[in-house]
């Protein structure tokens, strides 16, 4: 397999400023200066591990470009784009929800993140690579048409889907989101669109609150093209694999897309500060293998992954490396955390996890899990 890899040092320069995780420093309320959860270390350390491990030599480096206003407008309202751009030209601002700050020049970096995913899509359709991974920042899957949200400015993966439709003439696209948080922005963009299947596999009711329930299945012509799979806290490798086989893969096979896009967050990983799932690097390796398999079955292997969350700078790099190794068919350095995190809690499928997944499969009439 040839795997396209998109990264730019400017992603590390996107500046959410000083914060105590989410909130700006305020000595009156006892909030000390620290750093924002969406700081650059996780992405930077993934890239550096890819280089130091030698995997970089096995990847096809692709050059990100900035998405144009016209490309971003396929998803976002012009007022949102103009506001972000104006704030970026001054001292910075917030993407829209009060916890997603960006500094001067943030617009250009956010446009570069969106454009990197577009370049990955182009490279797959042009035959330059078999699949692609865009290691981008800021993330995108929470961004709504009229506002950023949850550290996201522009919805990178939704913009990529519209680009594939407009430029490459595809009609049906599947988006698979395994970030620990509900992909509410992507869902909002495509909620009434029968040509985009939006699947979100997330920890139940983490962020946004009261979002991503089983009953959110699309509307109008898009009824049935949204699938939400809320998982209980503590779901590990076994539960995530069962969810993929029981709900995600059958839904994708039934939909028969011409392109599979994956919103690849690592905050479902063990040790993450913003999620309470237990997925290991081996778990993410399995998710990637299954995504590649179904892409090979239904859309000639066309698969593009866009990086989303993941906030533990020590562990996330090994999950990122595992995904890139799987995409390219190579192995490099082992995950030193794996013996520890794979022994935490119970990594095999638990009864509550099975019940949650089977409930979604039954509601969506997806049938029994497909083994293989």
Secondary structure by P-SEA (a helix, b strand, c coil): cbbbbbbbcccccccccccccccccccccccccccccccaaaaaaaaaaaaaacccccbbbbbbbbbccccccccccaaaaaaaaaaaacccccccccccccccaaaaaaaaaaaaaaaaaaaaaaccccbbbbbcccccccccccccccccccaaaaaaaaaaaacccccbbbbbbcccccaaaaaaaccccccbbbbbbccccccccccccccccccccccccbbbbbbcccccaaaaaaaaaccaaaaaaaacccbbbbbcccccccccccccccccaaaaaaaaaaaaaaaaaccccbbbbbbccccccccaaaaaaaaaaaaaccccccccaaaaaaacccccccaaaaaaaaaaaaaacccccccc
